[in-house]
Each structure stands twice: as structure tokens, then as C-alpha cells.
């Protein structure tokens, strides 16, 4: 599952009135995604000497830190529909910008 698919799935879950457990699972997915997927992508960028490798690592680090903060808040204060909706919007913006400006540079050196 891609990050965008996970965002869309969680959005559908919220629309159906479900909340706390799916949000916890969504945060878990984003945490794992931020470890596994980013590690692979960073390795590829470094191996291919992609010009965006440093920027990519910095953005991934900021992403992981943001998800960690969202997770900590959730475990301390519980589910908040407004915060979860805000996270979805933030994820949409992050994915759109990151994929369209940073990740696309890897394709220039490593075509699919």
C-alpha cells in the first residue's frame, strides 16, 4: 500500500464515523512507512548519486519527526477528529509536493 492509498483509506474511514483505532493504525502505518520505504528510497538516491539525496533525507527526517509528534499527542490525549483531518490535509500536501519535486528526481537517474 502506498502512503497516498493509506491517506485515502483513512479519509474514507473517518467519513464512515470510525475513528480512534483506525487513526492509531494509520499512525502506525506512517511510522513504518517512514522507516522502511524511506530507507530504501534514500539508499537508491545515494547509490545513484541523485542530486536530491540530501534534500530527500532532510524531508524524510522532518516527516518522521512530525509523525512521532502526532503519535505522542494521540497516546497522551486520545483521538481528536479535527487533528486527524488536519493530518490528512498535511499528508496530501506533503505527498504532492515531495513526490512532485523531490522523488521525481530519482526517476531521472533510475528510470522505472
Rosetta blueprint (number, residue, H / E / L):
1 X L
2 X L
3 X H
4 X H
5 X H
6 X H
7 X H
8 X H
9 X H
10 X H
11 X H
12 X H
13 X H
14 X H
15 X H
16 X L
17 X L
18 X L
19 X L
20 X H
21 X H
22 X H
23 X H
24 X H
25 X H
26 X H
27 X H
28 X H
29 X H
30 X H
31 X H
32 X H
33 X H
34 X H
35 X H
36 X H
37 X H
38 X H
39 X H
40 X H
41 X H
42 X H
43 X H
44 X H
45 X H
46 X H
47 X H
48 X L
49 X L
50 X L
51 X L
52 X L
53 X H
54 X H
55 X H
56 X H
57 X H
58 X H
59 X H
60 X H
61 X H
62 X H
63 X H
64 X H
65 X H
66 X H
67 X H
68 X H
69 X H
70 X H
71 X H
72 X H
73 X H
74 X H
75 X H
76 X H
77 X H
78 X L
79 X L
80 X L
81 X H
82 X H
83 X H
84 X H
85 X H
86 X H
87 X H
88 X H
89 X H
90 X H
91 X H
92 X H
93 X H
94 X H
95 X H
96 X H
97 X H
98 X H
99 X H
100 X H
101 X H
102 X H
103 X H
104 X H
105 X H
106 X H
107 X H
108 X H
109 X H
110 X L
111 X L
112 X L
